[in-house]
Amino acid sequence: MKILIRDAVENDMSFVHKLIVELAVYEKEPNAVEINVKELKEMGFSKKIPLFKCFVAEVENTIVGAAIIYNRFSTWKGKTLHLEDLIVTEKMRNKGIGGKLFDKVILYGKKIGAQRISWNVIDWNESAIKFYESKGAEIVEGWSIVHLSDDNLKNYS
């Protein structure tokens, strides 16, 4: 099986959106995806500064995975790359696709001079945790993800 990892293009966003929805279902949040394909295209491929970069994995000319990243800043480290999602469609998991996408993200981060690459992983996703640890990642204990969104954000004063 030949796996091609490449930069996503605007026309890939409908496939990427399907992967995002599939991930939301896997993470037991089937109704949480609010972004649509048009917004993905606008936010990732605008003539202004794009908000994210995306790599896709193809097998037999079909997109089966994606890695979505964006730049961040750390007051302790400096230039930081954030891996928002690493997604491989369910039927193609455990075939090396996630590893190739992850490698592409890490190499890209090194290329742009990132001092840290960070991401989140749900604590019950043991296979993802084992995968990341096998790549040398450290699961940071004692930190919590904090969100202010939806009505709480809209009504904030």
N, C-alpha and C positions, 0 to 999 in steps of 0.2 A: 504494500500500500504506500503510495507516494503522497506525502503531506507537503503542501505548499503554504508557507507563511508569508504574507505580504501586507503592505499598507492597505487599509481599507480605502475605498473610493465612495463617493456620495451615493452611487447606485447600490452599494452593498447594505445601506442602512435598513432596508426592509427585512433583510435576513438577520441583521444584527438585532433589530427590534424583536424578532421572533425568539432569538436566543435570550434576550433580556426577559421576556415574558416567561420563557421556560425556566429561567433561573428563579424568578419570583415564585413560581409554582413550587419548585424544588425547595425553596427556603420558606415554604408555608405562608407566603404572602401573595396569593394569586391575584388579588385586586389592588396591589400597591403600585403597579406601574402606571404612571400618569403621562409620561412623555410619549409622543407619537413619532412616526417616521419623519414627518415634515420637520418637526422640531430637532430631531437628531441631525438631519441634513443641514438645517440652519445653524445649529450650535457647533457642529463639527467641521463644516466646510464653508463657512461664511467668508466673505472677502475681508472682513475685519479679522481680529485675532480669534482663531477657533478655540473653543473651550476644552476640547479633548482631541486626542489622537487615538486611532484604533488600528489594531492589526487583526487580520482575519486568517483563519486556517481553512484551507480548501483540500478536499479529497475528491478526486474525479469531477472537478469543476463545480463542486457543491460546497458552500460555506457550512462548516460544521463546528466552528469555534471562533471566539473573538476575545481580544484583550483590549480593554478601554482604559486609557491612562490620561493623566493631566499633570501639569507642573504645580508644585507647591513650594512654600518657603518655610524653612525651619530656623528659628532664632538660634538654635544650638548648632545646626549642621550646615545651614545655607540651602543651596539648591537641592530640592527634593522632588522626586517623582512619585505620584500616587497611582497605584493600580486599583482602579475602581471596581472592575469586574474581570475575572478570567472565567470564561464560559465555554464549555464543550457540550454539545448536544448529547443527551443521555445515551443514545445507541452507539455513540463513538467514544465514550469514556474508556479509560484504561487501554488506550492504543498508542500512547505517546504524544498525542496532540496537545494536551495541556502543558506537557513538559516543553515542547517546542515553542508554544506561545509564550510561556514563562521565560524561556531562554532569550527570546526576541526582546521582551520587555527589559530584562536585565542588561542585555548588550546595548540596547538603545539608551538606557539610563546611564551606563558607563560612557557612551559616546557623547552625550550632552553634558557630562560632568556632574551628574547627580551625586551628592554625598550620602544620600539615603534613598531607598525605595521602600515605600510603606503601603500597607493594605490592611483590610479587616477580614477576619474569618469568624464565622459563627462557631461558638464553642461546641456544638453538637456535631459538627462536620469533621469527624475524626479522620476520614480519608484525606480531606484537604489539609488538615493540620499535619498529618504524617508526611504528606507530599511536600509542604513548605519546609518542614523541619529537615527533610532529606536534602533539600536544596541549600541548607545552611541558615535558614531564617530563624529568628528568635520570636517566640510568642511572648509578648510583653504582659506580664501579670500586673494587676493593680491599677490598670487604666480602663476607663469605660468610654464607650462612644456616647456622645451627647448630641441630640438633635433638637432643634426648635423649628417646627414646620407646621404646615396646614393652618388650622384656626389659631393655634398658639402664636404662629409667626404673623399671620394677618392681623390679629387683635393686639399684638404687642404695642405697648405705649410707654 
